[in-house]
Amino acid sequence: MSDDLLAIGLRAGEQVRFRKVTGGQWQLATVVGRAKDGSVALRDAKGAARNLPIDRLEVRTSGPRGAVTWEPVAARAARSEQLHLL
């Protein structure tokens, strides 16, 4: 299951955020794995399990000077898929 996550540039235990509705507040969650339908399995701050598509997620990362930034998972997945071609 971890290979499925690595294919989109994620690891189990990594922190992500999502919005329940467009324009709503960001909710934090932790990556658990990959669901059968290709979505990402998450555990939110209240302990609830969720499966969300990668286009609704952003992953926590560090910027060039070490500041916390958020990157869309879809952008990271596209970049990691391209690395396999080299």
PDB file with one MODEL, atoms N, CA, C and O in Angstrom:
MODEL        1
ATOM      1  N   MET A   1       0.817  -1.188   0.000  1.00  0.00           N
ATOM      2  CA  MET A   1       0.000   0.000   0.000  1.00  0.00           C
ATOM      3  C   MET A   1       0.864   1.256   0.000  1.00  0.00           C
ATOM      4  O   MET A   1       0.456   2.277  -0.554  1.00  0.00           O
ATOM      5  N   SER A   2       2.048   1.206   0.608  1.00  0.00           N
ATOM      6  CA  SER A   2       2.906   2.384   0.634  1.00  0.00           C
ATOM      7  C   SER A   2       3.425   2.725  -0.764  1.00  0.00           C
ATOM      8  O   SER A   2       3.701   3.889  -1.055  1.00  0.00           O
ATOM      9  N   ASP A   3       3.560   1.707  -1.636  1.00  0.00           N
ATOM     10  CA  ASP A   3       3.981   1.981  -3.012  1.00  0.00           C
ATOM     11  C   ASP A   3       2.932   2.808  -3.750  1.00  0.00           C
ATOM     12  O   ASP A   3       3.273   3.650  -4.581  1.00  0.00           O
ATOM     13  N   ASP A   4       1.666   2.570  -3.447  1.00  0.00           N
ATOM     14  CA  ASP A   4       0.587   3.360  -4.048  1.00  0.00           C
ATOM     15  C   ASP A   4       0.701   4.819  -3.635  1.00  0.00           C
ATOM     16  O   ASP A   4       0.479   5.716  -4.449  1.00  0.00           O
ATOM     17  N   LEU A   5       1.047   5.062  -2.376  1.00  0.00           N
ATOM     18  CA  LEU A   5       1.223   6.436  -1.897  1.00  0.00           C
ATOM     19  C   LEU A   5       2.451   7.080  -2.520  1.00  0.00           C
ATOM     20  O   LEU A   5       2.400   8.240  -2.928  1.00  0.00           O
ATOM     21  N   LEU A   6       3.540   6.351  -2.596  1.00  0.00           N
ATOM     22  CA  LEU A   6       4.766   6.899  -3.178  1.00  0.00           C
ATOM     23  C   LEU A   6       4.570   7.287  -4.636  1.00  0.00           C
ATOM     24  O   LEU A   6       5.223   8.207  -5.129  1.00  0.00           O
ATOM     25  N   ALA A   7       3.684   6.599  -5.319  1.00  0.00           N
ATOM     26  CA  ALA A   7       3.414   6.917  -6.722  1.00  0.00           C
ATOM     27  C   ALA A   7       2.827   8.314  -6.889  1.00  0.00           C
ATOM     28  O   ALA A   7       2.984   8.928  -7.944  1.00  0.00           O
ATOM     29  N   ILE A   8       2.156   8.818  -5.862  1.00  0.00           N
ATOM     30  CA  ILE A   8       1.611  10.177  -5.934  1.00  0.00           C
ATOM     31  C   ILE A   8       2.388  11.149  -5.057  1.00  0.00           C
ATOM     32  O   ILE A   8       1.965  12.290  -4.874  1.00  0.00           O
ATOM     33  N   GLY A   9       3.513  10.713  -4.516  1.00  0.00           N
ATOM     34  CA  GLY A   9       4.385  11.605  -3.756  1.00  0.00           C
ATOM     35  C   GLY A   9       4.014  11.787  -2.304  1.00  0.00           C
ATOM     36  O   GLY A   9       4.405  12.782  -1.694  1.00  0.00           O
ATOM     37  N   LEU A  10       3.270  10.855  -1.727  1.00  0.00           N
ATOM     38  CA  LEU A  10       2.879  10.932  -0.318  1.00  0.00           C
ATOM     39  C   LEU A  10       3.445   9.765   0.472  1.00  0.00           C
ATOM     40  O   LEU A  10       3.849   8.748  -0.091  1.00  0.00           O
ATOM     41  N   ARG A  11       3.467   9.935   1.802  1.00  0.00           N
ATOM     42  CA  ARG A  11       3.866   8.863   2.721  1.00  0.00           C
ATOM     43  C   ARG A  11       2.821   8.768   3.822  1.00  0.00           C
ATOM     44  O   ARG A  11       2.188   9.766   4.167  1.00  0.00           O
ATOM     45  N   ALA A  12       2.639   7.588   4.370  1.00  0.00           N
ATOM     46  CA  ALA A  12       1.731   7.411   5.496  1.00  0.00           C
ATOM     47  C   ALA A  12       2.221   8.267   6.662  1.00  0.00           C
ATOM     48  O   ALA A  12       3.419   8.316   6.941  1.00  0.00           O
ATOM     49  N   GLY A  13       1.302   8.934   7.335  1.00  0.00           N
ATOM     50  CA  GLY A  13       1.646   9.784   8.461  1.00  0.00           C
ATOM     51  C   GLY A  13       1.883  11.240   8.097  1.00  0.00           C
ATOM     52  O   GLY A  13       2.021  12.087   8.980  1.00  0.00           O
ATOM     53  N   GLU A  14       1.930  11.538   6.805  1.00  0.00           N
ATOM     54  CA  GLU A  14       2.155  12.911   6.350  1.00  0.00           C
ATOM     55  C   GLU A  14       0.897  13.748   6.597  1.00  0.00           C
ATOM     56  O   GLU A  14      -0.222  13.250   6.483  1.00  0.00           O
ATOM     57  N   GLN A  15       1.095  15.023   6.935  1.00  0.00           N
ATOM     58  CA  GLN A  15      -0.035  15.909   7.204  1.00  0.00           C
ATOM     59  C   GLN A  15      -0.521  16.563   5.916  1.00  0.00           C
ATOM     60  O   GLN A  15       0.271  17.078   5.127  1.00  0.00           O
ATOM     61  N   VAL A  16      -1.833  16.534   5.716  1.00  0.00           N
ATOM     62  CA  VAL A  16      -2.477  17.176   4.569  1.00  0.00           C
ATOM     63  C   VAL A  16      -3.630  18.032   5.079  1.00  0.00           C
ATOM     64  O   VAL A  16      -4.022  17.947   6.243  1.00  0.00           O
ATOM     65  N   ARG A  17      -4.168  18.864   4.176  1.00  0.00           N
ATOM     66  CA  ARG A  17      -5.360  19.624   4.521  1.00  0.00           C
ATOM     67  C   ARG A  17      -6.353  19.537   3.374  1.00  0.00           C
ATOM     68  O   ARG A  17      -5.985  19.292   2.226  1.00  0.00           O
ATOM     69  N   PHE A  18      -7.637  19.746   3.716  1.00  0.00           N
ATOM     70  CA  PHE A  18      -8.707  19.677   2.730  1.00  0.00           C
ATOM     71  C   PHE A  18      -9.824  20.609   3.168  1.00  0.00           C
ATOM     72  O   PHE A  18      -9.868  21.045   4.319  1.00  0.00           O
ATOM     73  N   ARG A  19     -10.720  20.910   2.250  1.00  0.00           N
ATOM     74  CA  ARG A  19     -11.909  21.706   2.546  1.00  0.00           C
ATOM     75  C   ARG A  19     -13.139  20.842   2.309  1.00  0.00           C
ATOM     76  O   ARG A  19     -13.229  20.133   1.307  1.00  0.00           O
ATOM     77  N   LYS A  20     -14.091  20.907   3.246  1.00  0.00           N
ATOM     78  CA  LYS A  20     -15.334  20.150   3.070  1.00  0.00           C
ATOM     79  C   LYS A  20     -16.151  20.728   1.925  1.00  0.00           C
ATOM     80  O   LYS A  20     -16.753  19.986   1.149  1.00  0.00           O
ATOM     81  N   VAL A  21     -16.171  22.048   1.821  1.00  0.00           N
ATOM     82  CA  VAL A  21     -16.884  22.732   0.746  1.00  0.00           C
ATOM     83  C   VAL A  21     -15.960  23.783   0.146  1.00  0.00           C
ATOM     84  O   VAL A  21     -15.039  24.252   0.815  1.00  0.00           O
ATOM     85  N   THR A  22     -16.192  24.152  -1.089  1.00  0.00           N
ATOM     86  CA  THR A  22     -15.381  25.169  -1.746  1.00  0.00           C
ATOM     87  C   THR A  22     -15.493  26.477  -0.971  1.00  0.00           C
ATOM     88  O   THR A  22     -16.592  26.957  -0.693  1.00  0.00           O
ATOM     89  N   GLY A  23     -14.342  27.044  -0.627  1.00  0.00           N
ATOM     90  CA  GLY A  23     -14.315  28.294   0.119  1.00  0.00           C
ATOM     91  C   GLY A  23     -14.449  28.119   1.622  1.00  0.00           C
ATOM     92  O   GLY A  23     -14.421  29.107   2.355  1.00  0.00           O
ATOM     93  N   GLY A  24     -14.593  26.893   2.100  1.00  0.00           N
ATOM     94  CA  GLY A  24     -14.716  26.630   3.531  1.00  0.00           C
ATOM     95  C   GLY A  24     -13.364  26.653   4.231  1.00  0.00           C
ATOM     96  O   GLY A  24     -12.328  26.894   3.611  1.00  0.00           O
ATOM     97  N   GLN A  25     -13.397  26.401   5.520  1.00  0.00           N
ATOM     98  CA  GLN A  25     -12.153  26.375   6.287  1.00  0.00           C
ATOM     99  C   GLN A  25     -11.362  25.111   5.988  1.00  0.00           C
ATOM    100  O   GLN A  25     -11.925  24.055   5.699  1.00  0.00           O
ATOM    101  N   TRP A  26     -10.045  25.246   6.063  1.00  0.00           N
ATOM    102  CA  TRP A  26      -9.181  24.097   5.872  1.00  0.00           C
ATOM    103  C   TRP A  26      -9.271  23.184   7.087  1.00  0.00           C
ATOM    104  O   TRP A  26      -9.302  23.654   8.224  1.00  0.00           O
ATOM    105  N   GLN A  27      -9.311  21.898   6.846  1.00  0.00           N
ATOM    106  CA  GLN A  27      -9.314  20.869   7.884  1.00  0.00           C
ATOM    107  C   GLN A  27      -8.011  20.083   7.762  1.00  0.00           C
ATOM    108  O   GLN A  27      -7.606  19.726   6.656  1.00  0.00           O
ATOM    109  N   LEU A  28      -7.359  19.812   8.877  1.00  0.00           N
ATOM    110  CA  LEU A  28      -6.122  19.030   8.861  1.00  0.00           C
ATOM    111  C   LEU A  28      -6.436  17.546   8.987  1.00  0.00           C
ATOM    112  O   LEU A  28      -7.401  17.153   9.642  1.00  0.00           O
ATOM    113  N   ALA A  29      -5.607  16.734   8.351  1.00  0.00           N
ATOM    114  CA  ALA A  29      -5.757  15.278   8.412  1.00  0.00           C
ATOM    115  C   ALA A  29      -4.391  14.633   8.227  1.00  0.00           C
ATOM    116  O   ALA A  29      -3.428  15.288   7.828  1.00  0.00           O
ATOM    117  N   THR A  30      -4.323  13.346   8.522  1.00  0.00           N
ATOM    118  CA  THR A  30      -3.102  12.561   8.361  1.00  0.00           C
ATOM    119  C   THR A  30      -3.340  11.474   7.326  1.00  0.00           C
ATOM    120  O   THR A  30      -4.384  10.822   7.331  1.00  0.00           O
ATOM    121  N   VAL A  31      -2.377  11.280   6.443  1.00  0.00           N
ATOM    122  CA  VAL A  31      -2.483  10.258   5.394  1.00  0.00           C
ATOM    123  C   VAL A  31      -2.355   8.880   6.027  1.00  0.00           C
ATOM    124  O   VAL A  31      -1.439   8.627   6.810  1.00  0.00           O
ATOM    125  N   VAL A  32      -3.284   7.992   5.680  1.00  0.00           N
ATOM    126  CA  VAL A  32      -3.274   6.621   6.174  1.00  0.00           C
ATOM    127  C   VAL A  32      -2.874   5.654   5.066  1.00  0.00           C
ATOM    128  O   VAL A  32      -2.093   4.732   5.298  1.00  0.00           O
ATOM    129  N   GLY A  33      -3.398   5.858   3.881  1.00  0.00           N
ATOM    130  CA  GLY A  33      -3.110   4.951   2.770  1.00  0.00           C
ATOM    131  C   GLY A  33      -3.864   5.370   1.529  1.00  0.00           C
ATOM    132  O   GLY A  33      -4.259   6.525   1.373  1.00  0.00           O
ATOM    133  N   ARG A  34      -4.054   4.406   0.653  1.00  0.00           N
ATOM    134  CA  ARG A  34      -4.738   4.625  -0.617  1.00  0.00           C
ATOM    135  C   ARG A  34      -5.967   3.737  -0.663  1.00  0.00           C
ATOM    136  O   ARG A  34      -5.881   2.555  -0.329  1.00  0.00           O
ATOM    137  N   ALA A  35      -7.090   4.268  -1.062  1.00  0.00           N
ATOM    138  CA  ALA A  35      -8.329   3.494  -1.171  1.00  0.00           C
ATOM    139  C   ALA A  35      -8.366   2.748  -2.504  1.00  0.00           C
ATOM    140  O   ALA A  35      -7.588   3.054  -3.409  1.00  0.00           O
ATOM    141  N   LYS A  36      -9.261   1.778  -2.627  1.00  0.00           N
ATOM    142  CA  LYS A  36      -9.366   0.981  -3.856  1.00  0.00           C
ATOM    143  C   LYS A  36      -9.733   1.818  -5.068  1.00  0.00           C
ATOM    144  O   LYS A  36      -9.336   1.497  -6.188  1.00  0.00           O
ATOM    145  N   ASP A  37     -10.493   2.898  -4.853  1.00  0.00           N
ATOM    146  CA  ASP A  37     -10.907   3.742  -5.974  1.00  0.00           C
ATOM    147  C   ASP A  37      -9.845   4.764  -6.385  1.00  0.00           C
ATOM    148  O   ASP A  37     -10.078   5.560  -7.295  1.00  0.00           O
ATOM    149  N   GLY A  38      -8.688   4.751  -5.729  1.00  0.00           N
ATOM    150  CA  GLY A  38      -7.601   5.660  -6.076  1.00  0.00           C
ATOM    151  C   GLY A  38      -7.536   6.909  -5.225  1.00  0.00           C
ATOM    152  O   GLY A  38      -6.576   7.674  -5.317  1.00  0.00           O
ATOM    153  N   SER A  39      -8.550   7.126  -4.393  1.00  0.00           N
ATOM    154  CA  SER A  39      -8.523   8.294  -3.518  1.00  0.00           C
ATOM    155  C   SER A  39      -7.554   8.041  -2.360  1.00  0.00           C
ATOM    156  O   SER A  39      -7.062   6.927  -2.182  1.00  0.00           O
ATOM    157  N   VAL A  40      -7.289   9.080  -1.585  1.00  0.00           N
ATOM    158  CA  VAL A  40      -6.351   8.993  -0.467  1.00  0.00           C
ATOM    159  C   VAL A  40      -7.142   8.777   0.817  1.00  0.00           C
ATOM    160  O   VAL A  40      -8.079   9.520   1.110  1.00  0.00           O
ATOM    161  N   ALA A  41      -6.761   7.761   1.577  1.00  0.00           N
ATOM    162  CA  ALA A  41      -7.400   7.475   2.858  1.00  0.00           C
ATOM    163  C   ALA A  41      -6.764   8.353   3.926  1.00  0.00           C
ATOM    164  O   ALA A  41      -5.542   8.386   4.074  1.00  0.00           O
ATOM    165  N   LEU A  42      -7.615   9.067   4.673  1.00  0.00           N
ATOM    166  CA  LEU A  42      -7.152  10.017   5.678  1.00  0.00           C
ATOM    167  C   LEU A  42      -7.788   9.734   7.022  1.00  0.00           C
ATOM    168  O   LEU A  42      -8.801   9.043   7.123  1.00  0.00           O
ATOM    169  N   ARG A  43      -7.161  10.292   8.061  1.00  0.00           N
ATOM    170  CA  ARG A  43      -7.735  10.310   9.402  1.00  0.00           C
ATOM    171  C   ARG A  43      -7.739  11.777   9.822  1.00  0.00           C
ATOM    172  O   ARG A  43      -6.677  12.390   9.928  1.00  0.00           O
ATOM    173  N   ASP A  44      -8.928  12.350  10.063  1.00  0.00           N
ATOM    174  CA  ASP A  44      -8.995  13.778  10.391  1.00  0.00           C
ATOM    175  C   ASP A  44      -8.689  14.007  11.874  1.00  0.00           C
ATOM    176  O   ASP A  44      -8.429  13.059  12.615  1.00  0.00           O
ATOM    177  N   ALA A  45      -8.724  15.272  12.298  1.00  0.00           N
ATOM    178  CA  ALA A  45      -8.342  15.640  13.667  1.00  0.00           C
ATOM    179  C   ALA A  45      -9.253  15.005  14.722  1.00  0.00           C
ATOM    180  O   ALA A  45      -8.828  14.803  15.859  1.00  0.00           O
ATOM    181  N   LYS A  46     -10.485  14.691  14.363  1.00  0.00           N
ATOM    182  CA  LYS A  46     -11.424  14.064  15.296  1.00  0.00           C
ATOM    183  C   LYS A  46     -11.331  12.544  15.274  1.00  0.00           C
ATOM    184  O   LYS A  46     -12.029  11.874  16.036  1.00  0.00           O
ATOM    185  N   GLY A  47     -10.486  11.994  14.418  1.00  0.00           N
ATOM    186  CA  GLY A  47     -10.320  10.549  14.327  1.00  0.00           C
ATOM    187  C   GLY A  47     -11.201   9.884  13.291  1.00  0.00           C
ATOM    188  O   GLY A  47     -11.174   8.662  13.149  1.00  0.00           O
ATOM    189  N   ALA A  48     -11.985  10.670  12.562  1.00  0.00           N
ATOM    190  CA  ALA A  48     -12.871  10.104  11.538  1.00  0.00           C
ATOM    191  C   ALA A  48     -12.072   9.725  10.295  1.00  0.00           C
ATOM    192  O   ALA A  48     -11.131  10.419   9.911  1.00  0.00           O
ATOM    193  N   ALA A  49     -12.458   8.626   9.679  1.00  0.00           N
ATOM    194  CA  ALA A  49     -11.809   8.176   8.446  1.00  0.00           C
ATOM    195  C   ALA A  49     -12.479   8.853   7.258  1.00  0.00           C
ATOM    196  O   ALA A  49     -13.701   8.998   7.220  1.00  0.00           O
ATOM    197  N   ARG A  50     -11.668   9.263   6.291  1.00  0.00           N
ATOM    198  CA  ARG A  50     -12.167   9.905   5.073  1.00  0.00           C
ATOM    199  C   ARG A  50     -11.365   9.388   3.889  1.00  0.00           C
ATOM    200  O   ARG A  50     -10.189   9.047   4.023  1.00  0.00           O
ATOM    201  N   ASN A  51     -12.008   9.333   2.734  1.00  0.00           N
ATOM    202  CA  ASN A  51     -11.338   9.041   1.467  1.00  0.00           C
ATOM    203  C   ASN A  51     -11.629  10.208   0.541  1.00  0.00           C
ATOM    204  O   ASN A  51     -12.783  10.457   0.192  1.00  0.00           O
ATOM    205  N   LEU A  52     -10.584  10.924   0.142  1.00  0.00           N
ATOM    206  CA  LEU A  52     -10.757  12.088  -0.710  1.00  0.00           C
ATOM    207  C   LEU A  52      -9.883  11.975  -1.946  1.00  0.00           C
ATOM    208  O   LEU A  52      -8.783  11.426  -1.882  1.00  0.00           O
ATOM    209  N   PRO A  53     -10.368  12.492  -3.082  1.00  0.00           N
ATOM    210  CA  PRO A  53      -9.548  12.487  -4.302  1.00  0.00           C
ATOM    211  C   PRO A  53      -8.365  13.447  -4.150  1.00  0.00           C
ATOM    212  O   PRO A  53      -8.429  14.408  -3.384  1.00  0.00           O
ATOM    213  N   ILE A  54      -7.289  13.174  -4.884  1.00  0.00           N
ATOM    214  CA  ILE A  54      -6.068  13.963  -4.714  1.00  0.00           C
ATOM    215  C   ILE A  54      -6.238  15.420  -5.119  1.00  0.00           C
ATOM    216  O   ILE A  54      -5.482  16.272  -4.652  1.00  0.00           O
ATOM    217  N   ASP A  55      -7.201  15.730  -5.969  1.00  0.00           N
ATOM    218  CA  ASP A  55      -7.373  17.120  -6.386  1.00  0.00           C
ATOM    219  C   ASP A  55      -8.010  17.998  -5.311  1.00  0.00           C
ATOM    220  O   ASP A  55      -8.102  19.212  -5.490  1.00  0.00           O
ATOM    221  N   ARG A  56      -8.449  17.409  -4.202  1.00  0.00           N
ATOM    222  CA  ARG A  56      -9.014  18.182  -3.085  1.00  0.00           C
ATOM    223  C   ARG A  56      -8.052  18.318  -1.917  1.00  0.00           C
ATOM    224  O   ARG A  56      -8.421  18.860  -0.875  1.00  0.00           O
ATOM    225  N   LEU A  57      -6.821  17.835  -2.073  1.00  0.00           N
ATOM    226  CA  LEU A  57      -5.861  17.813  -0.964  1.00  0.00           C
ATOM    227  C   LEU A  57      -4.657  18.705  -1.229  1.00  0.00           C
ATOM    228  O   LEU A  57      -4.253  18.914  -2.372  1.00  0.00           O
ATOM    229  N   GLU A  58      -4.099  19.223  -0.145  1.00  0.00           N
ATOM    230  CA  GLU A  58      -2.818  19.922  -0.184  1.00  0.00           C
ATOM    231  C   GLU A  58      -1.935  19.294   0.881  1.00  0.00           C
ATOM    232  O   GLU A  58      -2.408  18.945   1.963  1.00  0.00           O
ATOM    233  N   VAL A  59      -0.654  19.151   0.574  1.00  0.00           N
ATOM    234  CA  VAL A  59       0.284  18.521   1.489  1.00  0.00           C
ATOM    235  C   VAL A  59       1.215  19.575   2.087  1.00  0.00           C
ATOM    236  O   VAL A  59       1.618  20.522   1.412  1.00  0.00           O
ATOM    237  N   ARG A  60       1.543  19.395   3.347  1.00  0.00           N
ATOM    238  CA  ARG A  60       2.433  20.311   4.052  1.00  0.00           C
ATOM    239  C   ARG A  60       3.862  20.063   3.587  1.00  0.00           C
ATOM    240  O   ARG A  60       4.314  18.921   3.511  1.00  0.00           O
ATOM    241  N   THR A  61       4.566  21.152   3.276  1.00  0.00           N
ATOM    242  CA  THR A  61       5.941  21.055   2.816  1.00  0.00           C
ATOM    243  C   THR A  61       6.715  22.286   3.295  1.00  0.00           C
ATOM    244  O   THR A  61       6.126  23.209   3.857  1.00  0.00           O
ATOM    245  N   SER A  62       8.005  22.300   3.078  1.00  0.00           N
ATOM    246  CA  SER A  62       8.835  23.447   3.448  1.00  0.00           C
ATOM    247  C   SER A  62       9.177  24.238   2.204  1.00  0.00           C
ATOM    248  O   SER A  62       9.473  23.670   1.153  1.00  0.00           O
ATOM    249  N   GLY A  63       9.133  25.552   2.332  1.00  0.00           N
ATOM    250  CA  GLY A  63       9.512  26.431   1.231  1.00  0.00           C
ATOM    251  C   GLY A  63      11.021  26.537   1.114  1.00  0.00           C
ATOM    252  O   GLY A  63      11.745  25.889   1.871  1.00  0.00           O
ATOM    253  N   PRO A  64      11.508  27.341   0.180  1.00  0.00           N
ATOM    254  CA  PRO A  64      12.947  27.446  -0.049  1.00  0.00           C
ATOM    255  C   PRO A  64      13.727  27.992   1.152  1.00  0.00           C
ATOM    256  O   PRO A  64      14.922  27.729   1.292  1.00  0.00           O
ATOM    257  N   ARG A  65      13.051  28.747   2.011  1.00  0.00           N
ATOM    258  CA  ARG A  65      13.726  29.290   3.198  1.00  0.00           C
ATOM    259  C   ARG A  65      13.294  28.608   4.484  1.00  0.00           C
ATOM    260  O   ARG A  65      13.578  29.095   5.578  1.00  0.00           O
ATOM    261  N   GLY A  66      12.612  27.490   4.355  1.00  0.00           N
ATOM    262  CA  GLY A  66      12.220  26.706   5.513  1.00  0.00           C
ATOM    263  C   GLY A  66      10.841  26.996   6.070  1.00  0.00           C
ATOM    264  O   GLY A  66      10.423  26.349   7.031  1.00  0.00           O
ATOM    265  N   ALA A  67      10.128  27.939   5.504  1.00  0.00           N
ATOM    266  CA  ALA A  67       8.782  28.252   5.983  1.00  0.00           C
ATOM    267  C   ALA A  67       7.802  27.155   5.571  1.00  0.00           C
ATOM    268  O   ALA A  67       7.982  26.500   4.544  1.00  0.00           O
ATOM    269  N   VAL A  68       6.776  26.967   6.376  1.00  0.00           N
ATOM    270  CA  VAL A  68       5.745  25.978   6.059  1.00  0.00           C
ATOM    271  C   VAL A  68       4.892  26.504   4.913  1.00  0.00           C
ATOM    272  O   VAL A  68       4.391  27.627   4.965  1.00  0.00           O
ATOM    273  N   THR A  69       4.731  25.691   3.889  1.00  0.00           N
ATOM    274  CA  THR A  69       3.861  26.016   2.767  1.00  0.00           C
ATOM    275  C   THR A  69       2.994  24.795   2.474  1.00  0.00           C
ATOM    276  O   THR A  69       3.234  23.706   2.995  1.00  0.00           O
ATOM    277  N   TRP A  70       1.996  24.994   1.641  1.00  0.00           N
ATOM    278  CA  TRP A  70       1.088  23.918   1.253  1.00  0.00           C
ATOM    279  C   TRP A  70       1.112  23.780  -0.262  1.00  0.00           C
ATOM    280  O   TRP A  70       0.980  24.762  -0.992  1.00  0.00           O
ATOM    281  N   GLU A  71       1.280  22.555  -0.716  1.00  0.00           N
ATOM    282  CA  GLU A  71       1.365  22.259  -2.146  1.00  0.00           C
ATOM    283  C   GLU A  71       0.204  21.336  -2.530  1.00  0.00           C
ATOM    284  O   GLU A  71      -0.069  20.373  -1.814  1.00  0.00           O
ATOM    285  N   PRO A  72      -0.477  21.605  -3.633  1.00  0.00           N
ATOM    286  CA  PRO A  72      -1.534  20.683  -4.077  1.00  0.00           C
ATOM    287  C   PRO A  72      -0.964  19.280  -4.339  1.00  0.00           C
ATOM    288  O   PRO A  72       0.078  19.135  -4.979  1.00  0.00           O
ATOM    289  N   VAL A  73      -1.646  18.271  -3.847  1.00  0.00           N
ATOM    290  CA  VAL A  73      -1.184  16.891  -4.034  1.00  0.00           C
ATOM    291  C   VAL A  73      -1.168  16.532  -5.514  1.00  0.00           C
ATOM    292  O   VAL A  73      -0.303  15.776  -5.955  1.00  0.00           O
ATOM    293  N   ALA A  74      -2.107  17.060  -6.284  1.00  0.00           N
ATOM    294  CA  ALA A  74      -2.143  16.775  -7.724  1.00  0.00           C
ATOM    295  C   ALA A  74      -0.863  17.266  -8.408  1.00  0.00           C
ATOM    296  O   ALA A  74      -0.349  16.595  -9.303  1.00  0.00           O
ATOM    297  N   ALA A  75      -0.350  18.413  -8.003  1.00  0.00           N
ATOM    298  CA  ALA A  75       0.896  18.938  -8.579  1.00  0.00           C
ATOM    299  C   ALA A  75       2.078  18.063  -8.186  1.00  0.00           C
ATOM    300  O   ALA A  75       2.960  17.801  -9.005  1.00  0.00           O
ATOM    301  N   ARG A  76       2.098  17.611  -6.937  1.00  0.00           N
ATOM    302  CA  ARG A  76       3.181  16.735  -6.482  1.00  0.00           C
ATOM    303  C   ARG A  76       3.117  15.389  -7.199  1.00  0.00           C
ATOM    304  O   ARG A  76       4.149  14.832  -7.574  1.00  0.00           O
ATOM    305  N   ALA A  77       1.917  14.872  -7.388  1.00  0.00           N
ATOM    306  CA  ALA A  77       1.756  13.586  -8.070  1.00  0.00           C
ATOM    307  C   ALA A  77       2.236  13.675  -9.515  1.00  0.00           C
ATOM    308  O   ALA A  77       2.893  12.758 -10.008  1.00  0.00           O
ATOM    309  N   ALA A  78       1.915  14.764 -10.188  1.00  0.00           N
ATOM    310  CA  ALA A  78       2.360  14.945 -11.579  1.00  0.00           C
ATOM    311  C   ALA A  78       3.867  15.003 -11.651  1.00  0.00           C
ATOM    312  O   ALA A  78       4.470  14.439 -12.564  1.00  0.00           O
ATOM    313  N   ARG A  79       4.483  15.681 -10.698  1.00  0.00           N
ATOM    314  CA  ARG A  79       5.941  15.808 -10.682  1.00  0.00           C
ATOM    315  C   ARG A  79       6.603  14.453 -10.374  1.00  0.00           C
ATOM    316  O   ARG A  79       7.597  14.099 -11.007  1.00  0.00           O
ATOM    317  N   SER A  80       6.065  13.702  -9.417  1.00  0.00           N
ATOM    318  CA  SER A  80       6.689  12.421  -9.057  1.00  0.00           C
ATOM    319  C   SER A  80       6.490  11.391 -10.162  1.00  0.00           C
ATOM    320  O   SER A  80       7.351  10.532 -10.349  1.00  0.00           O
ATOM    321  N   GLU A  81       5.385  11.450 -10.899  1.00  0.00           N
ATOM    322  CA  GLU A  81       5.181  10.533 -12.021  1.00  0.00           C
ATOM    323  C   GLU A  81       6.173  10.821 -13.131  1.00  0.00           C
ATOM    324  O   GLU A  81       6.636   9.896 -13.798  1.00  0.00           O
ATOM    325  N   GLN A  82       6.507  12.078 -13.342  1.00  0.00           N
ATOM    326  CA  GLN A  82       7.461  12.439 -14.380  1.00  0.00           C
ATOM    327  C   GLN A  82       8.868  11.971 -14.028  1.00  0.00           C
ATOM    328  O   GLN A  82       9.652  11.676 -14.930  1.00  0.00           O
ATOM    329  N   LEU A  83       9.211  11.894 -12.745  1.00  0.00           N
ATOM    330  CA  LEU A  83      10.553  11.462 -12.354  1.00  0.00           C
ATOM    331  C   LEU A  83      10.805  10.009 -12.744  1.00  0.00           C
ATOM    332  O   LEU A  83      11.948   9.634 -13.004  1.00  0.00           O
ATOM    333  N   HIS A  84       9.757   9.183 -12.788  1.00  0.00           N
ATOM    334  CA  HIS A  84       9.933   7.784 -13.171  1.00  0.00           C
ATOM    335  C   HIS A  84      10.318   7.626 -14.629  1.00  0.00           C
ATOM    336  O   HIS A  84      10.835   6.577 -15.014  1.00  0.00           O
ATOM    337  N   LEU A  85      10.082   8.631 -15.445  1.00  0.00           N
ATOM    338  CA  LEU A  85      10.408   8.551 -16.857  1.00  0.00           C
ATOM    339  C   LEU A  85      11.893   8.731 -17.123  1.00  0.00           C
ATOM    340  O   LEU A  85      12.392   8.307 -18.165  1.00  0.00           O
ATOM    341  N   LEU A  86      12.603   9.355 -16.195  1.00  0.00           N
ATOM    342  CA  LEU A  86      14.039   9.627 -16.402  1.00  0.00           C
ATOM    343  C   LEU A  86      14.896   8.428 -16.107  1.00  0.00           C
ATOM    344  O   LEU A  86      16.118   8.498 -16.233  1.00  0.00           O
TER     345      LEU A  86
ENDMDL
END
